[in-house]
Structure formats: structure tokens, C-alpha cells
């Protein structure tokens, strides 16, 4: 828990706060039912469909929701039970596909935050970090390079 609260981006701390707002029995039951595995498989399946057929809004929404749920349950497993979520290669690939989609910034931001949280609670931390580093870099440049005003604002916010 201390590691999440010390993360400089504050997203991990916010995820911890969100977990505390949810009822523990519900999250515990979801974990016991194998929801992490189910959500990972679902995310892979939906993302494969997106990669094949394009940006169907209902598929995009389902993929984003699955990514967010994975992040919450993965953080819950780590923070409450001390268990690390081993992110399958297909799940990491799904995040890469989603982050490379051309869609609204809101979806990109949500998927990026979900991946950020999962990277920090992954049992295969180094593998996930290595595999997702490039897509994070691309995502950052795309999000903050969308327009001159937005790019200038992002540059002003970066520490010197």
C-alpha cells in the first residue's frame, strides 16, 4: 500500500482510494470467481475483433471497461491479499492495440491509466514494463502532440 501511495503520478494512490470505496466482499468474491482470468480473456477477444474490423463503438467501450476492471481487480489482489497478477502476453498486446487506436483522448487516457496500474501490480513486472514501454512512449507523444495548444500545455507542465 505504501508503494502505491508513494507513486509520483498519484494514479496508484487514487486506485487504492477507489478500492477502499468499494465493498471488500464484492471484490473478494469477484477475485475468487476467477474474474482476472475471465476479464483478460475477454479483453483479448474484444481487442482482436477491434484489430480485425475497426472501431465499433460498442467493442471499444467493452474493451475500455474490461481494462478498467482488470486494473481495479489487479490492484485489489495486490493491495489486499498481496498477490501479484501475472499479466498474460495477450493482455499486454491488447493494451498495445488499444493504445494505438485513433479515438477520443478520453479512451486513450483511461486505457493508459489502467495499464499503468497493472504494470505496477504485475507479477511479471519487468516483462510487462519492457513490452509496454514503447507503446506508452507513443501514446504520450500522440496525446500531447494532438494540437499546438495541448502540446504547449503539456510542455509547461513537465518538470524542468
C-alpha atoms as an extended CHARMM CRD file, in Angstrom:
* protein
*
       160  EXT
         1         1  UNK       CA              0.0000000000        0.0000000000        0.0000000000  PROA      1               0.0000000000
         2         2  UNK       CA              2.8110000000        2.3740000000        0.8110000000  PROA      2               0.0000000000
         3         3  UNK       CA              4.2970000000        1.8280000000       -2.6620000000  PROA      3               0.0000000000
         4         4  UNK       CA              1.0060000000        2.8090000000       -4.2930000000  PROA      4               0.0000000000
         5         5  UNK       CA              0.7010000000        5.9220000000       -2.1620000000  PROA      5               0.0000000000
         6         6  UNK       CA              4.2890000000        6.9440000000       -2.9730000000  PROA      6               0.0000000000
         7         7  UNK       CA              3.8910000000        6.6830000000       -6.7380000000  PROA      7               0.0000000000
         8         8  UNK       CA              4.6530000000       10.1810000000       -8.1000000000  PROA      8               0.0000000000
         9         9  UNK       CA              1.8320000000       10.1470000000      -10.6490000000  PROA      9               0.0000000000
        10        10  UNK       CA             -0.8440000000        9.7740000000       -7.9140000000  PROA      10              0.0000000000
        11        11  UNK       CA             -2.8520000000        7.3510000000      -10.0950000000  PROA      11              0.0000000000
        12        12  UNK       CA             -1.8840000000        4.3430000000       -7.9970000000  PROA      12              0.0000000000
        13        13  UNK       CA             -2.9330000000        6.1880000000       -4.8360000000  PROA      13              0.0000000000
        14        14  UNK       CA             -6.2260000000        7.1020000000       -6.4830000000  PROA      14              0.0000000000
        15        15  UNK       CA             -6.7450000000        3.4520000000       -7.4230000000  PROA      15              0.0000000000
        16        16  UNK       CA             -6.1410000000        2.5000000000       -3.7880000000  PROA      16              0.0000000000
        17        17  UNK       CA             -8.7160000000        5.0650000000       -2.6520000000  PROA      17              0.0000000000
        18        18  UNK       CA            -11.2310000000        3.7250000000       -5.1860000000  PROA      18              0.0000000000
        19        19  UNK       CA            -10.7290000000        0.2120000000       -3.8590000000  PROA      19              0.0000000000
        20        20  UNK       CA            -11.4620000000        1.3970000000       -0.3330000000  PROA      20              0.0000000000
        21        21  UNK       CA            -14.7360000000        2.9300000000       -1.5310000000  PROA      21              0.0000000000
        22        22  UNK       CA            -15.8990000000       -0.4080000000       -2.9000000000  PROA      22              0.0000000000
        23        23  UNK       CA            -17.1840000000       -3.1040000000       -0.6200000000  PROA      23              0.0000000000
        24        24  UNK       CA            -14.4590000000       -5.6410000000        0.0690000000  PROA      24              0.0000000000
        25        25  UNK       CA            -16.7630000000       -8.7020000000       -0.0770000000  PROA      25              0.0000000000
        26        26  UNK       CA            -17.8210000000       -7.8970000000       -3.6490000000  PROA      26              0.0000000000
        27        27  UNK       CA            -14.2380000000       -7.5630000000       -4.8840000000  PROA      27              0.0000000000
        28        28  UNK       CA            -13.1420000000      -10.6390000000       -2.9420000000  PROA      28              0.0000000000
        29        29  UNK       CA            -15.9470000000      -12.6720000000       -4.5000000000  PROA      29              0.0000000000
        30        30  UNK       CA            -15.0170000000      -11.4620000000       -7.9760000000  PROA      30              0.0000000000
        31        31  UNK       CA            -11.3920000000      -12.4670000000       -7.4240000000  PROA      31              0.0000000000
        32        32  UNK       CA            -12.3530000000      -15.8630000000       -6.0330000000  PROA      32              0.0000000000
        33        33  UNK       CA            -14.5580000000      -16.4540000000       -9.0820000000  PROA      33              0.0000000000
        34        34  UNK       CA            -11.5700000000      -16.0100000000      -11.4120000000  PROA      34              0.0000000000
        35        35  UNK       CA            -12.5560000000      -12.6130000000      -12.7510000000  PROA      35              0.0000000000
        36        36  UNK       CA             -8.9970000000      -11.5760000000      -13.5710000000  PROA      36              0.0000000000
        37        37  UNK       CA             -8.5770000000      -14.5150000000      -15.9240000000  PROA      37              0.0000000000
        38        38  UNK       CA            -12.0520000000      -14.0080000000      -17.4110000000  PROA      38              0.0000000000
        39        39  UNK       CA            -11.5270000000      -10.2690000000      -17.9620000000  PROA      39              0.0000000000
        40        40  UNK       CA             -8.1010000000      -10.8720000000      -19.5080000000  PROA      40              0.0000000000
        41        41  UNK       CA             -9.5690000000      -13.3960000000      -21.9510000000  PROA      41              0.0000000000
        42        42  UNK       CA            -12.4790000000      -11.0660000000      -22.7190000000  PROA      42              0.0000000000
        43        43  UNK       CA            -10.1450000000       -8.1230000000      -23.3190000000  PROA      43              0.0000000000
        44        44  UNK       CA             -8.0480000000      -10.2070000000      -25.7120000000  PROA      44              0.0000000000
        45        45  UNK       CA            -11.1120000000      -11.3910000000      -27.6250000000  PROA      45              0.0000000000
        46        46  UNK       CA            -12.6880000000       -7.9460000000      -27.9870000000  PROA      46              0.0000000000
        47        47  UNK       CA             -9.3790000000       -6.3640000000      -28.9410000000  PROA      47              0.0000000000
        48        48  UNK       CA             -8.7670000000       -8.9710000000      -31.6340000000  PROA      48              0.0000000000
        49        49  UNK       CA            -12.1590000000       -8.0200000000      -33.0830000000  PROA      49              0.0000000000
        50        50  UNK       CA            -11.2440000000       -4.3310000000      -32.9780000000  PROA      50              0.0000000000
        51        51  UNK       CA             -7.9370000000       -5.0310000000      -34.7250000000  PROA      51              0.0000000000
        52        52  UNK       CA             -9.7270000000       -7.0070000000      -37.4670000000  PROA      52              0.0000000000
        53        53  UNK       CA            -12.8260000000       -4.9240000000      -38.0930000000  PROA      53              0.0000000000
        54        54  UNK       CA            -12.1450000000       -1.4100000000      -36.8650000000  PROA      54              0.0000000000
        55        55  UNK       CA            -13.5980000000        0.9240000000      -34.3090000000  PROA      55              0.0000000000
        56        56  UNK       CA            -17.0570000000       -0.4320000000      -33.4710000000  PROA      56              0.0000000000
        57        57  UNK       CA            -18.1430000000        1.8680000000      -30.5990000000  PROA      57              0.0000000000
        58        58  UNK       CA            -19.6600000000       -0.9670000000      -28.5510000000  PROA      58              0.0000000000
        59        59  UNK       CA            -16.4630000000       -3.0510000000      -28.8620000000  PROA      59              0.0000000000
        60        60  UNK       CA            -14.3140000000       -0.0740000000      -27.9050000000  PROA      60              0.0000000000
        61        61  UNK       CA            -16.4620000000        0.6410000000      -24.8680000000  PROA      61              0.0000000000
        62        62  UNK       CA            -16.3880000000       -3.0310000000      -23.8070000000  PROA      62              0.0000000000
        63        63  UNK       CA            -12.5880000000       -3.1400000000      -24.1610000000  PROA      63              0.0000000000
        64        64  UNK       CA            -12.1240000000        0.0180000000      -22.0930000000  PROA      64              0.0000000000
        65        65  UNK       CA            -14.4440000000       -1.2540000000      -19.3720000000  PROA      65              0.0000000000
        66        66  UNK       CA            -12.6280000000       -4.6010000000      -19.2650000000  PROA      66              0.0000000000
        67        67  UNK       CA             -9.2740000000       -2.7990000000      -18.9990000000  PROA      67              0.0000000000
        68        68  UNK       CA            -10.5430000000       -0.6360000000      -16.1440000000  PROA      68              0.0000000000
        69        69  UNK       CA            -11.9910000000       -3.6420000000      -14.3030000000  PROA      69              0.0000000000
        70        70  UNK       CA             -8.7320000000       -5.5390000000      -14.7170000000  PROA      70              0.0000000000
        71        71  UNK       CA             -6.8550000000       -2.6180000000      -13.1800000000  PROA      71              0.0000000000
        72        72  UNK       CA             -9.1850000000       -2.4110000000      -10.1690000000  PROA      72              0.0000000000
        73        73  UNK       CA             -9.1620000000       -6.1630000000       -9.5270000000  PROA      73              0.0000000000
        74        74  UNK       CA             -5.4110000000       -6.4450000000      -10.1190000000  PROA      74              0.0000000000
        75        75  UNK       CA             -4.7500000000       -3.6190000000       -7.6710000000  PROA      75              0.0000000000
        76        76  UNK       CA             -7.1680000000       -5.1780000000       -5.1880000000  PROA      76              0.0000000000
        77        77  UNK       CA             -5.3820000000       -8.5270000000       -5.3920000000  PROA      77              0.0000000000
        78        78  UNK       CA             -2.0300000000       -6.8450000000       -4.7750000000  PROA      78              0.0000000000
        79        79  UNK       CA             -3.0620000000       -4.4140000000       -2.0610000000  PROA      79              0.0000000000
        80        80  UNK       CA             -5.4950000000       -6.5580000000       -0.0830000000  PROA      80              0.0000000000
        81        81  UNK       CA             -4.1120000000      -10.0630000000       -0.4920000000  PROA      81              0.0000000000
        82        82  UNK       CA             -0.5010000000       -9.4150000000       -1.5000000000  PROA      82              0.0000000000
        83        83  UNK       CA             -0.9670000000      -11.4450000000       -4.6910000000  PROA      83              0.0000000000
        84        84  UNK       CA              0.5450000000      -10.3100000000       -7.9510000000  PROA      84              0.0000000000
        85        85  UNK       CA             -1.3880000000      -10.5590000000      -11.2100000000  PROA      85              0.0000000000
        86        86  UNK       CA              0.6370000000      -12.3590000000      -13.8520000000  PROA      86              0.0000000000
        87        87  UNK       CA             -0.3250000000      -10.4420000000      -16.9970000000  PROA      87              0.0000000000
        88        88  UNK       CA             -0.5380000000      -12.8020000000      -19.9640000000  PROA      88              0.0000000000
        89        89  UNK       CA              1.2880000000      -11.6990000000      -23.0990000000  PROA      89              0.0000000000
        90        90  UNK       CA             -2.0450000000      -11.4530000000      -24.9410000000  PROA      90              0.0000000000
        91        91  UNK       CA             -3.4000000000       -8.9810000000      -22.3980000000  PROA      91              0.0000000000
        92        92  UNK       CA             -0.3160000000       -6.7720000000      -22.7310000000  PROA      92              0.0000000000
        93        93  UNK       CA             -0.6720000000       -6.9880000000      -26.5330000000  PROA      93              0.0000000000
        94        94  UNK       CA             -4.3470000000       -5.9960000000      -26.2020000000  PROA      94              0.0000000000
        95        95  UNK       CA             -3.3840000000       -2.8710000000      -24.2860000000  PROA      95              0.0000000000
        96        96  UNK       CA             -0.8610000000       -2.0470000000      -27.0180000000  PROA      96              0.0000000000
        97        97  UNK       CA             -3.5300000000       -2.4030000000      -29.6990000000  PROA      97              0.0000000000
        98        98  UNK       CA             -5.9700000000       -0.2470000000      -27.7430000000  PROA      98              0.0000000000
        99        99  UNK       CA             -3.4240000000        2.4730000000      -27.0640000000  PROA      99              0.0000000000
       100       100  UNK       CA             -2.5850000000        2.6580000000      -30.7640000000  PROA      100             0.0000000000
       101       101  UNK       CA             -6.2220000000        3.2000000000      -31.7740000000  PROA      101             0.0000000000
       102       102  UNK       CA             -7.2380000000        6.5590000000      -33.1870000000  PROA      102             0.0000000000
       103       103  UNK       CA            -10.0960000000        7.5240000000      -30.8850000000  PROA      103             0.0000000000
       104       104  UNK       CA            -11.0180000000       10.1790000000      -28.3860000000  PROA      104             0.0000000000
       105       105  UNK       CA             -8.4070000000       11.1980000000      -25.8430000000  PROA      105             0.0000000000
       106       106  UNK       CA            -10.7640000000       10.1260000000      -23.0380000000  PROA      106             0.0000000000
       107       107  UNK       CA            -10.4990000000        6.4510000000      -24.0240000000  PROA      107             0.0000000000
       108       108  UNK       CA             -6.7420000000        6.6580000000      -24.5080000000  PROA      108             0.0000000000
       109       109  UNK       CA             -6.3330000000        8.2330000000      -21.0830000000  PROA      109             0.0000000000
       110       110  UNK       CA             -8.4890000000        5.5900000000      -19.4130000000  PROA      110             0.0000000000
       111       111  UNK       CA             -6.6650000000        2.6770000000      -21.0710000000  PROA      111             0.0000000000
       112       112  UNK       CA             -3.2620000000        4.2120000000      -20.3080000000  PROA      112             0.0000000000
       113       113  UNK       CA             -4.1450000000        4.6420000000      -16.6300000000  PROA      113             0.0000000000
       114       114  UNK       CA             -5.4060000000        1.0570000000      -16.4620000000  PROA      114             0.0000000000
       115       115  UNK       CA             -2.1790000000       -0.2520000000      -17.9640000000  PROA      115             0.0000000000
       116       116  UNK       CA             -0.1260000000        1.9640000000      -15.6430000000  PROA      116             0.0000000000
       117       117  UNK       CA             -1.8360000000        0.4890000000      -12.5740000000  PROA      117             0.0000000000
       118       118  UNK       CA             -1.4990000000       -3.0740000000      -13.8870000000  PROA      118             0.0000000000
       119       119  UNK       CA              2.1840000000       -2.5710000000      -14.6840000000  PROA      119             0.0000000000
       120       120  UNK       CA              2.7360000000       -1.7120000000      -11.0300000000  PROA      120             0.0000000000
       121       121  UNK       CA              0.9570000000       -4.8040000000       -9.6770000000  PROA      121             0.0000000000
       122       122  UNK       CA              2.0900000000       -7.3510000000      -12.2680000000  PROA      122             0.0000000000
       123       123  UNK       CA              3.8050000000      -10.4950000000      -11.0680000000  PROA      123             0.0000000000
       124       124  UNK       CA              5.8280000000      -10.4180000000      -14.2960000000  PROA      124             0.0000000000
       125       125  UNK       CA              6.6360000000       -6.7350000000      -13.7230000000  PROA      125             0.0000000000
       126       126  UNK       CA              9.8470000000       -6.4940000000      -15.7630000000  PROA      126             0.0000000000
       127       127  UNK       CA              8.3930000000       -8.3460000000      -18.7580000000  PROA      127             0.0000000000
       128       128  UNK       CA              5.3040000000       -6.1260000000      -18.7580000000  PROA      128             0.0000000000
       129       129  UNK       CA              7.4060000000       -2.9770000000      -18.3680000000  PROA      129             0.0000000000
       130       130  UNK       CA              9.6960000000       -3.9750000000      -21.2480000000  PROA      130             0.0000000000
       131       131  UNK       CA              6.8110000000       -4.9870000000      -23.5170000000  PROA      131             0.0000000000
       132       132  UNK       CA              4.7040000000       -1.8770000000      -22.8840000000  PROA      132             0.0000000000
       133       133  UNK       CA              7.3830000000        0.8290000000      -22.7060000000  PROA      133             0.0000000000
       134       134  UNK       CA              7.2990000000        1.6700000000      -26.4170000000  PROA      134             0.0000000000
       135       135  UNK       CA              3.5110000000        1.8940000000      -26.6180000000  PROA      135             0.0000000000
       136       136  UNK       CA              3.4860000000        4.2050000000      -23.5870000000  PROA      136             0.0000000000
       137       137  UNK       CA              6.0370000000        6.4380000000      -25.2640000000  PROA      137             0.0000000000
       138       138  UNK       CA              3.9900000000        6.5090000000      -28.4970000000  PROA      138             0.0000000000
       139       139  UNK       CA              0.7990000000        7.1990000000      -26.5620000000  PROA      139             0.0000000000
       140       140  UNK       CA              2.3860000000       10.0850000000      -24.6510000000  PROA      140             0.0000000000
       141       141  UNK       CA              3.6450000000       11.7160000000      -27.8350000000  PROA      141             0.0000000000
       142       142  UNK       CA              0.3260000000       11.2610000000      -29.6020000000  PROA      142             0.0000000000
       143       143  UNK       CA             -1.7960000000       12.5710000000      -26.7170000000  PROA      143             0.0000000000
       144       144  UNK       CA              0.3760000000       15.5890000000      -26.0460000000  PROA      144             0.0000000000
       145       145  UNK       CA              1.0570000000       16.2300000000      -29.7080000000  PROA      145             0.0000000000
       146       146  UNK       CA             -2.6070000000       16.4320000000      -30.7850000000  PROA      146             0.0000000000
       147       147  UNK       CA             -2.5040000000       20.1760000000      -31.1910000000  PROA      147             0.0000000000
       148       148  UNK       CA             -0.1900000000       23.0900000000      -30.6680000000  PROA      148             0.0000000000
       149       149  UNK       CA             -2.1100000000       24.3440000000      -27.6430000000  PROA      149             0.0000000000
       150       150  UNK       CA             -2.2660000000       20.9320000000      -25.9980000000  PROA      150             0.0000000000
       151       151  UNK       CA              1.4010000000       20.2080000000      -26.7570000000  PROA      151             0.0000000000
       152       152  UNK       CA              2.4480000000       23.5790000000      -25.3570000000  PROA      152             0.0000000000
       153       153  UNK       CA              0.3790000000       22.9930000000      -22.2040000000  PROA      153             0.0000000000
       154       154  UNK       CA              1.9660000000       19.5530000000      -21.7080000000  PROA      154             0.0000000000
       155       155  UNK       CA              5.4230000000       21.0520000000      -22.0980000000  PROA      155             0.0000000000
       156       156  UNK       CA              4.6570000000       23.7280000000      -19.4720000000  PROA      156             0.0000000000
       157       157  UNK       CA              3.5550000000       21.0130000000      -17.0020000000  PROA      157             0.0000000000
       158       158  UNK       CA              6.7160000000       18.9100000000      -17.3770000000  PROA      158             0.0000000000
       159       159  UNK       CA              9.2850000000       19.3780000000      -14.6110000000  PROA      159             0.0000000000
       160       160  UNK       CA             12.4270000000       21.2010000000      -15.7110000000  PROA      160             0.0000000000
